[in-house]
Amino acid sequence: MVHKGSGNGLFHNPSSLALTSCMDFLDSRRKSNSAGKVIAVAFFIAVCIVMLKQVYSPSYTSPDMFSQHELGVTHVLVTGGAGYIGSHAALRLLKDSYRVTIVDNLSRGNLGAVKVLQELFPEPGRLQFIYADLGDAKAVNKIFAENAFDAVMHFAAVAYVGESTIEPLRYYHNITSNTLVVLEAMAAHNVKTLIYSSTCATYGEPIKMPIREETPQLPINPYGKAKKMAEDIIIDFSNTTDMAVMILRYFNVIGSDPEGRLGEAPRPELREHGRISGACFDAARGIIPGLKVKGTDYKTADGTCVRDYIDVTDLVDAHVKALAHAKPRKVGIYNVGTGKGRSVKEFVDACKKATGVDIKVEYLDRRPGDYAEVFSDPSKIKQELSWTAQYTDLQKSLQVAWKWQKSHLNGYGHG
Ligand SMILES: NC(=O)c1ccc[n+]([C@@H]2O[C@H](COP(=O)([O-])OP(=O)(O)OC[C@H]3O[C@@H](n4cnc5c(N)ncnc54)[C@H](O)[C@@H]3O)[C@@H](O)[C@H]2O)c1
């Protein structure tokens, strides 16, 4: 039993000391039968057990620290924490002294990102990773039963508009029904705070810009619809409980950790559904021959589509602020964007400057289903959570992300 833990070099010395003192005493017990000695033996065995417990408990990734609430420590479950945004959020939470449990099925995320976080925060009780699928209600329930969460940040999702039109059921299952699983587990285990990752895709194609939180939600693709349904479920449920809920509707997320520890590394097979920053970097690296800009005759300043790009560092800051402001029996819904639209042409120019590569650009006809202009009105989040975007220089955000891309040519796979 003692050597079980000694596989780890950390345990060697203290455990053998504790054991030796136990053995010495057991030998001496055989030489005498007096009642006093029996009591003493019992006493020493108890002491040995306590010593062994003390030696071993803190060193075994300390499951106890995650399974018990601790005064002054907020334990956050980060679903999808191996993914792009979730890993950046976990880093920020850990830096701010939160206790973090990441649950991810690694279908799209990277264990490499979790390893980076584990190396940065190796102390017991800071970070644990649990490999699980949120579609497995039994597994999720067990995770909630064994861990004392104070809050949940629910990032885990499949998140590509194009893919959602090809595989709608996957999206409804992964986004809508998995959110139901998480909510049920929260209810069963009395976890009262939820920060939910939603999207501007829930608004569809509003005629009036900028998009405010009251703008009608009329999503036009399964991704947006699945997220809208998940929002509705969360709101309906929260009306019947004293849950604190914050729903954050992100616009287009770009950038990466300014200190270069984390980045965006989607699976290569997802490239075809990918986002504009990924495509720009792929073009700069020569993985694809160039960029195809679809549509130059939109009613925008330069004829190309306009979007609102939010840096991931600002986005995770919004999550921390949302967590701090979450109140029981309240649902806060916020747009998280810069409030400023940038055209695809502007984006491509910024990407060329950031990478130093004269990316080849091909201008094509419009793609059906794309809308001309989408940008947020972020005044509500500014007023209520004192949050505003700080990293609003496109070129700088892209420069940071490019630096990580260049030093991680195989994503988290190899340096
Ligand atoms: N990236 C954006 O521009 C953007 C914009 C708006 C909203 N969002 C939302 O932000 C969240 C995070 O997006 P991202 O860009 O980091 O995506 P991502 O693919 O990088 O990360 C998602 C993570 O969730 C995990 N996951 C997926 N299904 C799971 C399941 N069933 N069980 C456990 N883990 C699972 C994946 O393995 C991955 O690590 C999503 O909810 C997405 O809808 C993203």
The ligand as a MOL file (V3000), in Angstrom:
LIG
                    3D

  0  0  0     0  0            999 V3000
M  V30 BEGIN CTAB
M  V30 COUNTS 44 48 0 0 0
M  V30 BEGIN ATOM
M  V30 1 N -14.6030 31.6660 -31.7270 0
M  V30 2 C -15.5660 32.5480 -31.9670 0
M  V30 3 O -15.3900 33.4730 -32.7940 0
M  V30 4 C -16.8700 32.4900 -31.2110 0
M  V30 5 C -17.8370 33.4730 -31.4410 0
M  V30 6 C -19.0230 33.4130 -30.7340 0
M  V30 7 C -19.2350 32.4220 -29.7900 0
M  V30 8 N -18.2980 31.4690 -29.5900 0 CHG=1
M  V30 9 C -18.5680 30.4100 -28.5910 0
M  V30 10 O -17.4630 30.3000 -27.7170 0
M  V30 11 C -17.3280 28.9500 -27.2420 0
M  V30 12 C -15.9050 28.4810 -27.4270 0
M  V30 13 O -15.5670 28.5460 -28.8020 0
M  V30 14 P -14.0770 28.2980 -29.3370 0
M  V30 15 O -13.8930 29.1890 -30.5020 0
M  V30 16 O -13.1360 28.3380 -28.2020 0 CHG=-1
M  V30 17 O -14.2120 26.8010 -29.8910 0
M  V30 18 P -13.1840 25.5690 -29.7520 0
M  V30 19 O -13.6460 24.5410 -30.7240 0
M  V30 20 O -11.7960 26.0410 -29.8450 0
M  V30 21 O -13.4510 25.0740 -28.2700 0
M  V30 22 C -14.5800 24.3140 -27.9060 0
M  V30 23 C -14.1310 23.2440 -26.9350 0
M  V30 24 O -15.2700 22.4940 -26.5020 0
M  V30 25 C -14.9150 21.1120 -26.5030 0
M  V30 26 N -16.1520 20.3400 -26.6700 0
M  V30 27 C -16.9750 20.3420 -27.7330 0
M  V30 28 N -17.9930 19.4910 -27.5240 0
M  V30 29 C -17.7990 18.9360 -26.2990 0
M  V30 30 C -18.5080 17.9770 -25.5300 0
M  V30 31 N -19.6210 17.3860 -25.9810 0
M  V30 32 N -18.0260 17.6410 -24.3060 0
M  V30 33 C -16.8910 18.2150 -23.8220 0
M  V30 34 N -16.1780 19.1200 -24.5170 0
M  V30 35 C -16.6240 19.4750 -25.7450 0
M  V30 36 C -13.9560 20.9510 -27.6570 0
M  V30 37 O -13.1360 19.8010 -27.5570 0
M  V30 38 C -13.1530 22.2460 -27.5430 0
M  V30 39 O -12.0390 22.0870 -26.6920 0
M  V30 40 C -18.3720 28.1490 -28.0180 0
M  V30 41 O -19.4880 27.9600 -27.1960 0
M  V30 42 C -18.7130 29.0360 -29.1970 0
M  V30 43 O -20.0130 28.8100 -29.6630 0
M  V30 44 C -17.1110 31.4680 -30.2750 0
M  V30 END ATOM
M  V30 BEGIN BOND
M  V30 1 1 1 2
M  V30 2 2 2 3
M  V30 3 1 2 4
M  V30 4 1 4 5
M  V30 5 2 4 44
M  V30 6 2 5 6
M  V30 7 1 6 7
M  V30 8 2 7 8
M  V30 9 1 8 9
M  V30 10 1 8 44
M  V30 11 1 9 10
M  V30 12 1 9 42
M  V30 13 1 10 11
M  V30 14 1 11 12
M  V30 15 1 11 40
M  V30 16 1 12 13
M  V30 17 1 13 14
M  V30 18 2 14 15
M  V30 19 1 14 16
M  V30 20 1 14 17
M  V30 21 1 17 18
M  V30 22 2 18 19
M  V30 23 1 18 20
M  V30 24 1 18 21
M  V30 25 1 21 22
M  V30 26 1 22 23
M  V30 27 1 23 24
M  V30 28 1 23 38
M  V30 29 1 24 25
M  V30 30 1 25 26
M  V30 31 1 25 36
M  V30 32 1 26 27
M  V30 33 1 26 35
M  V30 34 2 27 28
M  V30 35 1 28 29
M  V30 36 1 29 30
M  V30 37 2 29 35
M  V30 38 1 30 31
M  V30 39 2 30 32
M  V30 40 1 32 33
M  V30 41 2 33 34
M  V30 42 1 34 35
M  V30 43 1 36 37
M  V30 44 1 36 38
M  V30 45 1 38 39
M  V30 46 1 40 41
M  V30 47 1 40 42
M  V30 48 1 42 43
M  V30 END BOND
M  V30 END CTAB
M  END
